Amino acid sequence: MIMLHRLLFLLAALAGFSLPAQAEERTGNLYWAPPNYTVGGEKIDTLLNFIFVLTLIVFIATQTVYIIYIIRYRRRPGHKAHYSHGNNTLEFWWTIIPTAIFLLLAVWSNRIWAELTMTPIPEDAITVDIVSYQFGWDIRYAGADGKLGEGDVKLFSVNNKFGVKPEDPAAKDDFTSTELVIPVGKTIHVLLRSRDVIHSFYVPSFRLYQDAVPGRTIKWVHFTTTQTADLEIACSQLCGTGHYNMKAKIRIVPQEEYDKWYAQKAAAAQQALSAL
Ligand SMILES: [Cu+2]
């Protein structure tokens, strides 16, 4: 009986009985990467395009040689098969050239990686605490004091979603949000954590992909946006049954709009605090 249930469940799953995920709809550049909205993202695009073009050239070249050989050396009456013991000059070059290309790609991509992740974060960056969980994102901003109370992965509990120290004065006025609101052009420093399993903070338009690992606080993610937009954070690690729906809104807005939003949220947090 159990087997039958399982079989029915599997069939239903295959037939697609799950709810529609209503993910962010792509409108432009459907056959290529979505538009880039961050400073430095174009460097990743250049590297990616280079790899694509190179792969295309190698594909065409190797397939052409392959087709020429199967036609030219096909079995024909009166032609005897020729045994080749190899060619050292050819072997040399087809080892050296790919090695050089791979080294170039390794150095190139490492430089971009270092530039985007290891450069010092500007003083005026906005620090946002993002905690992932099955299945959603909790987002926390510094309150009126401008200081984000430190979050500790060891303090996570049902009542302490961000793992802040109860006595920490900096944490008292911090406020939470269901959406990531960002002023355009300002550097955002993300503190990334997970309360349960491995999730991934993935924003294609930011050219940004970072796993959130339980027990760790990832501190190096920072980015600066170049234009206003409405986007979505999508979890990019298959983290369980609700994975498909693990998303949060991102709003990149003009500075004035952000200031207004921030003032409102900070004031509400202050009010809640004084009501205690
Ligand atoms: Cu997830």
Boltz pocket constraint, residues with backbone or C-beta under 6 A from the ligand:
constraints:
  - pocket:
      binder: B
      contacts: [[A, 132], [A, 133], [A, 135], [A, 198], [A, 199], [A, 200], [A, 235], [A, 236], [A, 237], [A, 238], [A, 239], [A, 243], [A, 246]]
      max_distance: 6.0
